[in-house]
């Protein structure tokens, strides 16, 4: 065979080998094996099978959308006005409690404009009804025992009540803004005194001397008069950053005050006329005060002065003060006899609330009480009326004591 023939034969064999390999490759592709190998070699080739593909933003659960987390959804439901009960709202031993009395008390709370959730409103209603029921229970017990409160007792207690206020004006402001009247105060006084007499008739309010002295011994620290000064003052207001003109005007007022005092006019009358402080209506009287109770320049001047002495102008951040020292006292412990009446009253008050609770428990055991007020929903029953008290518990202040009905009004 010639060289040319051999070369042609080798070319034909190479061609056949190439065709064989190509056909084999095509068969393998048809079986899918190279495709699997490709996927294993390149993870990006199959994005639809990866977890990331299943967590695309467009596939988020509907509840996770910001639009559905509206702030309004978190607001507590507001109580809708219920149809009002007419006639009696409850009976106590077949004696009716007028629904008008119930709604009068409820309106004092709801008329303030606050949005009250239904559960809270239900507790408020139950509290009001419980107080009215207790009031009727006590009234019946007082009537049965033949207890009466004399007009003189009521009048004396009423005047004592008014002493809680510094001035008549403060008392009148309390009547105006405190949602009470003179008649309602007298009624509370009568109710309390009647209840006291009822408890006394059971022999549970007496406090003997031994109990009083034991209480005094345990609480001696509360019966100590601290060292102090009683003073009056006349204040001419002057700002710390006052202009020369304002300072001059203030000093002119001071000179007028000094002139009248030098003319032997009563300090209290001059204070009422010129003082620009809140104590002016009381003649500038500040009562007793101890160390640390007044601004430093005022305190230092007052404690150095003698009784009856009147100071030169004393400058503080409030202005210019002319001070008169009325009395001085050293620290002293009050003897038992001096505070005995106060201690006995304290112990009686404590016992009063204890015995009142026992009395009401006893009266409820034998009473027939029917109520038309719907029972509160289960959620309202789980919480206390206030600070852990059971549902329906009355306010913790005592009979005859209004909320905040005291000093400073």
C-alpha positions as a LaTeX table, in Angstrom:
\begin{tabular}{lrrr}
\hline
Residue & $x$ (\AA) & $y$ (\AA) & $z$ (\AA) \\
\hline
Unk1 & 0.00 & 0.00 & 0.00 \\
Unk2 & 1.33 & 3.34 & $-0.99$ \\
Unk3 & 1.97 & 6.13 & 1.42 \\
Unk4 & $-0.97$ & 8.08 & 0.09 \\
Unk5 & $-3.31$ & 5.16 & 0.62 \\
Unk6 & $-2.10$ & 4.74 & 4.22 \\
Unk7 & $-2.76$ & 8.46 & 4.96 \\
Unk8 & $-6.28$ & 8.22 & 3.55 \\
Unk9 & $-7.01$ & 5.11 & 5.60 \\
Unk10 & $-5.89$ & 6.83 & 8.82 \\
Unk11 & $-8.04$ & 9.89 & 8.03 \\
Unk12 & $-11.10$ & 7.66 & 7.51 \\
Unk13 & $-10.47$ & 5.89 & 10.86 \\
Unk14 & $-10.12$ & 9.24 & 12.68 \\
Unk15 & $-13.35$ & 10.44 & 11.17 \\
Unk16 & $-15.19$ & 7.28 & 12.24 \\
Unk17 & $-13.81$ & 7.61 & 15.79 \\
Unk18 & $-15.00$ & 11.22 & 15.99 \\
Unk19 & $-18.49$ & 10.28 & 14.77 \\
Unk20 & $-18.66$ & 7.49 & 17.36 \\
Unk21 & $-17.73$ & 9.85 & 20.16 \\
Unk22 & $-20.30$ & 12.44 & 19.01 \\
Unk23 & $-23.12$ & 9.88 & 18.87 \\
Unk24 & $-22.19$ & 8.67 & 22.38 \\
Unk25 & $-22.31$ & 12.22 & 23.69 \\
Unk26 & $-25.73$ & 12.81 & 22.17 \\
Unk27 & $-27.04$ & 9.68 & 23.87 \\
Unk28 & $-25.72$ & 10.76 & 27.21 \\
Unk29 & $-27.33$ & 14.21 & 26.86 \\
Unk30 & $-30.62$ & 12.57 & 26.09 \\
Unk31 & $-30.34$ & 10.66 & 29.40 \\
Unk32 & $-29.87$ & 13.97 & 31.29 \\
Unk33 & $-26.66$ & 13.15 & 33.11 \\
Unk34 & $-24.60$ & 16.12 & 31.88 \\
Unk35 & $-27.45$ & 18.45 & 32.95 \\
Unk36 & $-27.28$ & 17.13 & 36.52 \\
Unk37 & $-23.55$ & 17.60 & 36.52 \\
Unk38 & $-23.97$ & 21.17 & 35.32 \\
Unk39 & $-26.43$ & 21.99 & 38.10 \\
Unk40 & $-24.10$ & 20.64 & 40.73 \\
Unk41 & $-21.24$ & 22.71 & 39.37 \\
Unk42 & $-23.17$ & 26.01 & 39.16 \\
Unk43 & $-25.72$ & 26.72 & 42.00 \\
Unk44 & $-26.86$ & 29.85 & 40.20 \\
Unk45 & $-28.24$ & 27.71 & 37.49 \\
Unk46 & $-31.27$ & 26.71 & 39.60 \\
Unk47 & $-32.54$ & 29.82 & 41.52 \\
Unk48 & $-36.09$ & 28.55 & 41.74 \\
Unk49 & $-34.99$ & 25.65 & 43.94 \\
Unk50 & $-33.13$ & 27.74 & 46.52 \\
Unk51 & $-34.70$ & 28.95 & 49.86 \\
Unk52 & $-33.93$ & 32.50 & 48.85 \\
Unk53 & $-36.25$ & 32.20 & 45.93 \\
Unk54 & $-39.10$ & 31.16 & 48.25 \\
Unk55 & $-38.55$ & 34.18 & 50.50 \\
Unk56 & $-38.98$ & 36.85 & 47.83 \\
Unk57 & $-40.57$ & 40.10 & 49.18 \\
Unk58 & $-43.62$ & 39.61 & 46.99 \\
Unk59 & $-44.36$ & 36.29 & 48.74 \\
Unk60 & $-44.58$ & 37.78 & 52.31 \\
Unk61 & $-47.53$ & 36.77 & 54.45 \\
Unk62 & $-50.36$ & 39.37 & 54.34 \\
Unk63 & $-50.28$ & 39.94 & 58.10 \\
Unk64 & $-46.75$ & 41.28 & 57.90 \\
Unk65 & $-47.77$ & 44.18 & 55.65 \\
Unk66 & $-47.32$ & 47.58 & 57.36 \\
Unk67 & $-50.71$ & 48.69 & 56.10 \\
Unk68 & $-52.43$ & 46.15 & 58.34 \\
Unk69 & $-50.62$ & 47.20 & 61.54 \\
Unk70 & $-52.72$ & 50.32 & 62.03 \\
Unk71 & $-52.22$ & 52.20 & 65.32 \\
Unk72 & $-55.99$ & 52.54 & 65.59 \\
Unk73 & $-56.26$ & 48.77 & 66.07 \\
Unk74 & $-54.41$ & 49.06 & 69.40 \\
Unk75 & $-56.81$ & 51.59 & 70.92 \\
Unk76 & $-59.00$ & 50.24 & 73.73 \\
Unk77 & $-62.66$ & 50.06 & 72.99 \\
Unk78 & $-64.74$ & 52.89 & 74.38 \\
Unk79 & $-67.82$ & 52.19 & 76.44 \\
Unk80 & $-71.01$ & 52.87 & 74.54 \\
Unk81 & $-73.83$ & 54.51 & 76.49 \\
Unk82 & $-76.20$ & 51.80 & 77.70 \\
Unk83 & $-79.92$ & 52.24 & 78.04 \\
Unk84 & $-80.62$ & 53.71 & 81.45 \\
Unk85 & $-82.62$ & 51.83 & 84.04 \\
Unk86 & $-85.73$ & 53.62 & 85.25 \\
Unk87 & $-87.36$ & 53.40 & 88.66 \\
Unk88 & $-85.32$ & 51.40 & 91.13 \\
Unk89 & $-81.89$ & 50.02 & 90.29 \\
Unk90 & $-81.80$ & 47.70 & 93.31 \\
Unk91 & $-83.73$ & 46.77 & 96.43 \\
Unk92 & $-82.37$ & 46.17 & 99.93 \\
Unk93 & $-84.78$ & 44.20 & 102.10 \\
Unk94 & $-87.55$ & 45.31 & 99.71 \\
Unk95 & $-86.56$ & 49.00 & 100.02 \\
Unk96 & $-85.89$ & 50.50 & 96.59 \\
Unk97 & $-82.73$ & 52.38 & 95.64 \\
Unk98 & $-83.69$ & 55.02 & 93.08 \\
Unk99 & $-81.84$ & 54.73 & 89.78 \\
Unk100 & $-81.60$ & 58.54 & 89.72 \\
Unk101 & $-79.25$ & 58.44 & 92.71 \\
Unk102 & $-77.09$ & 55.88 & 90.91 \\
Unk103 & $-76.89$ & 57.88 & 87.67 \\
Unk104 & $-76.23$ & 61.12 & 89.54 \\
Unk105 & $-73.06$ & 59.54 & 90.94 \\
Unk106 & $-72.13$ & 57.98 & 87.61 \\
Unk107 & $-72.55$ & 61.26 & 85.77 \\
Unk108 & $-70.09$ & 62.97 & 88.11 \\
Unk109 & $-67.45$ & 60.67 & 86.65 \\
Unk110 & $-68.50$ & 60.30 & 83.01 \\
Unk111 & $-69.26$ & 64.00 & 82.53 \\
Unk112 & $-65.56$ & 64.82 & 82.90 \\
Unk113 & $-65.04$ & 63.83 & 79.27 \\
Unk114 & $-62.55$ & 60.99 & 79.81 \\
Unk115 & $-62.86$ & 57.98 & 77.49 \\
Unk116 & $-63.59$ & 54.99 & 79.73 \\
Unk117 & $-63.11$ & 51.41 & 78.45 \\
Unk118 & $-66.17$ & 49.14 & 78.96 \\
Unk119 & $-64.45$ & 46.96 & 81.58 \\
Unk120 & $-63.43$ & 49.98 & 83.64 \\
Unk121 & $-66.90$ & 51.52 & 83.37 \\
Unk122 & $-68.45$ & 48.25 & 84.55 \\
Unk123 & $-66.26$ & 48.31 & 87.67 \\
Unk124 & $-67.16$ & 51.94 & 88.34 \\
Unk125 & $-70.88$ & 51.12 & 88.10 \\
Unk126 & $-70.53$ & 48.17 & 90.46 \\
Unk127 & $-68.61$ & 50.35 & 92.95 \\
Unk128 & $-71.30$ & 53.02 & 92.91 \\
Unk129 & $-74.10$ & 50.52 & 93.41 \\
Unk130 & $-72.22$ & 48.80 & 96.23 \\
Unk131 & $-71.81$ & 52.11 & 98.07 \\
Unk132 & $-75.52$ & 52.87 & 97.68 \\
Unk133 & $-76.45$ & 49.40 & 98.92 \\
Unk134 & $-74.15$ & 49.76 & 101.93 \\
Unk135 & $-75.59$ & 53.18 & 102.68 \\
Unk136 & $-79.10$ & 51.71 & 102.70 \\
Unk137 & $-78.02$ & 48.76 & 104.85 \\
Unk138 & $-76.59$ & 51.16 & 107.44 \\
Unk139 & $-79.65$ & 53.44 & 107.26 \\
Unk140 & $-81.93$ & 50.52 & 108.03 \\
Unk141 & $-79.71$ & 49.33 & 110.88 \\
Unk142 & $-79.55$ & 52.85 & 112.37 \\
Unk143 & $-83.33$ & 53.18 & 112.15 \\
Unk144 & $-83.85$ & 49.78 & 113.74 \\
Unk145 & $-81.49$ & 50.71 & 116.61 \\
Unk146 & $-83.37$ & 54.00 & 117.18 \\
Unk147 & $-80.22$ & 56.08 & 116.72 \\
Unk148 & $-80.56$ & 59.83 & 116.08 \\
Unk149 & $-78.01$ & 62.57 & 115.42 \\
Unk150 & $-78.87$ & 65.93 & 116.94 \\
Unk151 & $-78.70$ & 69.15 & 114.90 \\
Unk152 & $-76.13$ & 70.57 & 117.32 \\
Unk153 & $-73.81$ & 67.62 & 116.63 \\
Unk154 & $-74.10$ & 68.15 & 112.88 \\
Unk155 & $-73.47$ & 71.90 & 113.19 \\
Unk156 & $-70.37$ & 71.37 & 115.35 \\
Unk157 & $-68.97$ & 68.76 & 112.97 \\
Unk158 & $-69.67$ & 71.03 & 110.00 \\
Unk159 & $-67.67$ & 73.88 & 111.54 \\
Unk160 & $-64.86$ & 71.45 & 112.31 \\
Unk161 & $-64.92$ & 70.33 & 108.68 \\
Unk162 & $-64.55$ & 73.92 & 107.48 \\
Unk163 & $-61.38$ & 74.32 & 109.57 \\
Unk164 & $-59.62$ & 72.16 & 106.99 \\
Unk165 & $-59.58$ & 75.26 & 104.80 \\
Unk166 & $-57.40$ & 78.26 & 105.58 \\
Unk167 & $-59.99$ & 80.83 & 104.55 \\
Unk168 & $-63.71$ & 81.07 & 103.80 \\
Unk169 & $-62.77$ & 81.89 & 100.22 \\
Unk170 & $-60.94$ & 78.56 & 99.86 \\
Unk171 & $-63.97$ & 76.73 & 101.25 \\
Unk172 & $-66.28$ & 78.46 & 98.78 \\
Unk173 & $-63.93$ & 77.54 & 95.92 \\
Unk174 & $-64.07$ & 73.93 & 97.08 \\
Unk175 & $-67.87$ & 74.03 & 96.99 \\
Unk176 & $-67.75$ & 75.54 & 93.52 \\
Unk177 & $-65.25$ & 73.14 & 91.96 \\
Unk178 & $-65.42$ & 70.07 & 94.19 \\
Unk179 & $-68.83$ & 68.83 & 92.99 \\
Unk180 & $-70.24$ & 69.10 & 96.50 \\
Unk181 & $-72.72$ & 71.32 & 98.30 \\
Unk182 & $-73.18$ & 72.38 & 101.90 \\
Unk183 & $-76.18$ & 70.04 & 102.04 \\
Unk184 & $-74.16$ & 67.07 & 100.76 \\
Unk185 & $-71.42$ & 67.76 & 103.31 \\
Unk186 & $-73.98$ & 67.86 & 106.13 \\
Unk187 & $-75.51$ & 64.64 & 104.81 \\
Unk188 & $-72.12$ & 62.89 & 104.86 \\
Unk189 & $-71.52$ & 64.17 & 108.40 \\
Unk190 & $-74.90$ & 62.82 & 109.49 \\
Unk191 & $-74.26$ & 59.45 & 107.85 \\
Unk192 & $-70.84$ & 59.11 & 109.47 \\
Unk193 & $-72.02$ & 60.15 & 112.92 \\
Unk194 & $-74.97$ & 57.75 & 112.68 \\
Unk195 & $-72.63$ & 54.92 & 111.76 \\
Unk196 & $-70.26$ & 55.83 & 114.59 \\
Unk197 & $-73.13$ & 55.71 & 117.08 \\
Unk198 & $-74.27$ & 52.37 & 115.67 \\
Unk199 & $-70.78$ & 50.89 & 116.07 \\
Unk200 & $-70.48$ & 52.44 & 119.53 \\
Unk201 & $-73.75$ & 50.75 & 120.48 \\
Unk202 & $-72.05$ & 47.43 & 119.69 \\
Unk203 & $-69.29$ & 48.41 & 122.14 \\
Unk204 & $-66.48$ & 48.33 & 119.61 \\
Unk205 & $-65.16$ & 51.90 & 119.49 \\
Unk206 & $-63.98$ & 52.47 & 123.05 \\
Unk207 & $-60.29$ & 53.33 & 123.52 \\
Unk208 & $-58.91$ & 53.16 & 127.08 \\
Unk209 & $-56.01$ & 55.06 & 128.60 \\
Unk210 & $-53.69$ & 52.05 & 128.46 \\
Unk211 & $-54.10$ & 51.74 & 124.70 \\
Unk212 & $-53.50$ & 55.46 & 124.29 \\
Unk213 & $-50.27$ & 55.41 & 126.30 \\
Unk214 & $-49.00$ & 52.35 & 124.42 \\
Unk215 & $-49.58$ & 54.12 & 121.14 \\
Unk216 & $-47.82$ & 57.25 & 122.45 \\
Unk217 & $-44.78$ & 55.23 & 123.57 \\
Unk218 & $-44.42$ & 53.64 & 120.14 \\
Unk219 & $-44.81$ & 56.95 & 118.28 \\
Unk220 & $-43.11$ & 59.53 & 120.50 \\
Unk221 & $-41.07$ & 60.88 & 117.57 \\
Unk222 & $-44.26$ & 62.22 & 116.02 \\
Unk223 & $-45.08$ & 64.28 & 119.10 \\
Unk224 & $-42.05$ & 66.54 & 119.08 \\
Unk225 & $-42.14$ & 70.28 & 118.36 \\
Unk226 & $-39.05$ & 71.13 & 116.38 \\
Unk227 & $-37.12$ & 74.28 & 117.21 \\
Unk228 & $-38.47$ & 77.13 & 115.14 \\
Unk229 & $-39.49$ & 80.72 & 114.66 \\
Unk230 & $-42.91$ & 82.18 & 114.10 \\
Unk231 & $-42.71$ & 85.28 & 111.94 \\
Unk232 & $-44.75$ & 87.61 & 109.77 \\
Unk233 & $-43.44$ & 89.46 & 106.74 \\
Unk234 & $-44.30$ & 92.10 & 104.19 \\
Unk235 & $-43.11$ & 91.20 & 100.70 \\
Unk236 & $-42.42$ & 93.73 & 97.97 \\
Unk237 & $-41.78$ & 91.74 & 94.82 \\
Unk238 & $-38.59$ & 92.44 & 92.90 \\
Unk239 & $-37.11$ & 90.31 & 90.14 \\
Unk240 & $-33.49$ & 89.25 & 90.51 \\
Unk241 & $-32.79$ & 90.82 & 87.11 \\
Unk242 & $-34.74$ & 93.98 & 87.83 \\
Unk243 & $-33.76$ & 97.21 & 86.10 \\
Unk244 & $-32.56$ & 100.20 & 88.15 \\
Unk245 & $-35.97$ & 101.81 & 87.63 \\
Unk246 & $-37.80$ & 98.72 & 88.97 \\
Unk247 & $-35.47$ & 98.55 & 91.95 \\
Unk248 & $-36.07$ & 102.21 & 92.71 \\
Unk249 & $-39.87$ & 101.73 & 92.54 \\
Unk250 & $-39.67$ & 98.75 & 94.90 \\
Unk251 & $-37.57$ & 100.70 & 97.39 \\
Unk252 & $-40.13$ & 103.51 & 97.35 \\
Unk253 & $-42.76$ & 100.97 & 98.45 \\
Unk254 & $-40.44$ & 99.73 & 101.19 \\
Unk255 & $-40.03$ & 103.27 & 102.49 \\
Unk256 & $-43.82$ & 103.69 & 102.69 \\
Unk257 & $-44.04$ & 100.44 & 104.69 \\
Unk258 & $-41.28$ & 101.53 & 107.05 \\
Unk259 & $-42.87$ & 104.92 & 107.49 \\
Unk260 & $-46.19$ & 103.40 & 108.58 \\
Unk261 & $-44.49$ & 100.94 & 110.92 \\
Unk262 & $-42.51$ & 103.76 & 112.51 \\
Unk263 & $-45.83$ & 105.52 & 113.05 \\
Unk264 & $-46.75$ & 102.57 & 115.31 \\
Unk265 & $-49.30$ & 101.07 & 112.94 \\
Unk266 & $-50.06$ & 97.38 & 113.47 \\
Unk267 & $-47.72$ & 95.15 & 111.43 \\
Unk268 & $-50.64$ & 92.94 & 110.33 \\
Unk269 & $-52.62$ & 95.89 & 109.00 \\
Unk270 & $-49.62$ & 97.25 & 107.08 \\
Unk271 & $-49.01$ & 93.75 & 105.64 \\
Unk272 & $-52.61$ & 93.50 & 104.43 \\
Unk273 & $-52.22$ & 96.89 & 102.78 \\
Unk274 & $-48.80$ & 96.57 & 101.12 \\
Unk275 & $-47.58$ & 92.96 & 101.06 \\
Unk276 & $-47.53$ & 91.28 & 97.63 \\
Unk277 & $-47.14$ & 87.76 & 99.03 \\
Unk278 & $-49.84$ & 85.06 & 99.49 \\
Unk279 & $-49.83$ & 85.56 & 103.28 \\
Unk280 & $-51.02$ & 89.18 & 102.97 \\
Unk281 & $-54.70$ & 88.37 & 103.81 \\
Unk282 & $-53.48$ & 86.83 & 107.10 \\
Unk283 & $-51.45$ & 89.92 & 108.01 \\
Unk284 & $-48.26$ & 88.34 & 106.68 \\
Unk285 & $-48.34$ & 85.51 & 109.26 \\
Unk286 & $-46.14$ & 82.58 & 108.16 \\
Unk287 & $-46.67$ & 80.46 & 111.26 \\
Unk288 & $-43.83$ & 78.45 & 112.75 \\
Unk289 & $-41.00$ & 77.26 & 110.52 \\
Unk290 & $-37.79$ & 75.41 & 111.22 \\
Unk291 & $-34.34$ & 75.35 & 109.65 \\
Unk292 & $-34.35$ & 74.60 & 105.94 \\
Unk293 & $-37.96$ & 75.62 & 105.35 \\
Unk294 & $-37.35$ & 79.15 & 104.09 \\
Unk295 & $-34.90$ & 80.60 & 101.57 \\
Unk296 & $-31.49$ & 81.04 & 103.18 \\
Unk297 & $-31.30$ & 84.86 & 103.50 \\
Unk298 & $-34.80$ & 84.96 & 105.05 \\
Unk299 & $-34.08$ & 82.10 & 107.47 \\
Unk300 & $-30.73$ & 83.53 & 108.61 \\
Unk301 & $-32.27$ & 86.92 & 109.33 \\
Unk302 & $-35.31$ & 85.53 & 111.18 \\
Unk303 & $-33.34$ & 83.16 & 113.43 \\
Unk304 & $-30.95$ & 85.96 & 114.48 \\
Unk305 & $-33.72$ & 88.40 & 115.40 \\
Unk306 & $-35.28$ & 88.87 & 118.81 \\
Unk307 & $-39.00$ & 88.46 & 119.55 \\
Unk308 & $-40.87$ & 91.62 & 118.51 \\
Unk309 & $-38.00$ & 92.89 & 116.38 \\
Unk310 & $-38.67$ & 94.22 & 112.84 \\
Unk311 & $-35.94$ & 93.80 & 110.23 \\
Unk312 & $-34.49$ & 96.06 & 107.58 \\
Unk313 & $-35.31$ & 94.91 & 104.02 \\
Unk314 & $-34.02$ & 91.39 & 103.38 \\
Unk315 & $-33.42$ & 90.54 & 99.72 \\
Unk316 & $-34.25$ & 87.09 & 98.35 \\
Unk317 & $-35.08$ & 85.82 & 94.88 \\
Unk318 & $-38.72$ & 86.71 & 95.60 \\
Unk319 & $-38.06$ & 90.33 & 96.38 \\
Unk320 & $-37.66$ & 92.49 & 99.49 \\
Unk321 & $-38.97$ & 91.26 & 102.86 \\
Unk322 & $-39.61$ & 93.19 & 106.04 \\
Unk323 & $-39.73$ & 90.57 & 108.78 \\
Unk324 & $-41.20$ & 90.62 & 112.26 \\
Unk325 & $-40.40$ & 87.77 & 114.66 \\
Unk326 & $-43.48$ & 86.98 & 116.75 \\
Unk327 & $-42.35$ & 83.92 & 118.73 \\
Unk328 & $-39.49$ & 81.49 & 119.16 \\
Unk329 & $-39.42$ & 77.97 & 120.55 \\
Unk330 & $-36.89$ & 75.33 & 121.44 \\
Unk331 & $-37.34$ & 71.69 & 120.48 \\
Unk332 & $-39.62$ & 69.95 & 122.96 \\
Unk333 & $-41.44$ & 66.66 & 123.29 \\
Unk334 & $-45.15$ & 67.05 & 123.90 \\
Unk335 & $-46.34$ & 65.23 & 127.04 \\
Unk336 & $-48.98$ & 62.51 & 126.71 \\
Unk337 & $-51.72$ & 64.57 & 128.36 \\
Unk338 & $-51.25$ & 67.28 & 125.73 \\
Unk339 & $-51.79$ & 64.89 & 122.82 \\
Unk340 & $-54.10$ & 62.37 & 124.51 \\
Unk341 & $-57.24$ & 63.56 & 122.73 \\
Unk342 & $-55.49$ & 63.45 & 119.37 \\
Unk343 & $-54.23$ & 59.91 & 119.99 \\
Unk344 & $-57.63$ & 58.65 & 121.14 \\
Unk345 & $-59.20$ & 60.06 & 117.97 \\
Unk346 & $-56.52$ & 58.41 & 115.81 \\
Unk347 & $-57.18$ & 55.03 & 117.42 \\
Unk348 & $-60.94$ & 55.49 & 117.13 \\
Unk349 & $-60.64$ & 56.27 & 113.42 \\
Unk350 & $-58.58$ & 53.15 & 112.84 \\
Unk351 & $-61.05$ & 51.02 & 114.76 \\
Unk352 & $-63.98$ & 52.70 & 113.02 \\
Unk353 & $-62.92$ & 51.39 & 109.60 \\
Unk354 & $-62.24$ & 47.92 & 110.97 \\
Unk355 & $-65.61$ & 47.71 & 112.69 \\
Unk356 & $-67.42$ & 49.27 & 109.72 \\
Unk357 & $-66.18$ & 46.46 & 107.51 \\
Unk358 & $-67.28$ & 43.83 & 110.03 \\
Unk359 & $-70.69$ & 45.47 & 110.44 \\
Unk360 & $-71.35$ & 45.54 & 106.69 \\
Unk361 & $-70.33$ & 41.90 & 106.37 \\
Unk362 & $-72.82$ & 40.99 & 109.11 \\
Unk363 & $-75.62$ & 43.08 & 107.58 \\
Unk364 & $-75.10$ & 41.56 & 104.13 \\
Unk365 & $-75.37$ & 38.02 & 105.50 \\
Unk366 & $-78.96$ & 38.56 & 106.58 \\
Unk367 & $-80.06$ & 41.08 & 103.93 \\
Unk368 & $-82.09$ & 40.40 & 100.81 \\
Unk369 & $-80.43$ & 42.36 & 98.00 \\
Unk370 & $-81.71$ & 42.37 & 94.42 \\
Unk371 & $-79.98$ & 44.32 & 91.64 \\
Unk372 & $-81.11$ & 45.27 & 88.14 \\
Unk373 & $-77.61$ & 46.33 & 87.12 \\
Unk374 & $-76.15$ & 43.81 & 84.65 \\
Unk375 & $-73.22$ & 41.78 & 85.91 \\
Unk376 & $-69.88$ & 43.00 & 84.50 \\
Unk377 & $-68.15$ & 40.92 & 81.81 \\
Unk378 & $-65.67$ & 38.27 & 83.09 \\
Unk379 & $-62.68$ & 40.52 & 82.35 \\
Unk380 & $-64.06$ & 43.18 & 84.68 \\
Unk381 & $-64.39$ & 40.67 & 87.52 \\
Unk382 & $-60.70$ & 39.71 & 87.51 \\
Unk383 & $-59.33$ & 43.09 & 88.49 \\
Unk384 & $-59.69$ & 44.92 & 91.78 \\
Unk385 & $-61.54$ & 48.18 & 92.04 \\
Unk386 & $-58.32$ & 49.92 & 92.97 \\
Unk387 & $-54.88$ & 48.82 & 94.01 \\
Unk388 & $-55.77$ & 45.19 & 94.74 \\
Unk389 & $-59.14$ & 45.82 & 96.38 \\
Unk390 & $-61.89$ & 43.39 & 95.38 \\
Unk391 & $-64.28$ & 44.37 & 92.64 \\
Unk392 & $-66.92$ & 46.75 & 93.93 \\
Unk393 & $-64.89$ & 47.90 & 96.95 \\
Unk394 & $-65.83$ & 51.43 & 98.05 \\
Unk395 & $-63.27$ & 54.26 & 98.05 \\
Unk396 & $-60.70$ & 54.02 & 100.82 \\
Unk397 & $-61.44$ & 57.48 & 102.21 \\
Unk398 & $-63.82$ & 57.48 & 105.14 \\
Unk399 & $-67.43$ & 58.52 & 105.38 \\
Unk400 & $-67.86$ & 62.25 & 105.34 \\
Unk401 & $-64.52$ & 62.78 & 103.63 \\
Unk402 & $-64.60$ & 63.90 & 100.05 \\
Unk403 & $-61.72$ & 63.22 & 97.70 \\
Unk404 & $-59.18$ & 65.96 & 98.24 \\
Unk405 & $-61.57$ & 67.81 & 100.54 \\
Unk406 & $-58.97$ & 69.40 & 102.68 \\
Unk407 & $-56.26$ & 71.92 & 102.95 \\
Unk408 & $-55.20$ & 74.25 & 100.26 \\
Unk409 & $-58.40$ & 74.42 & 98.21 \\
\hline
\end{tabular}
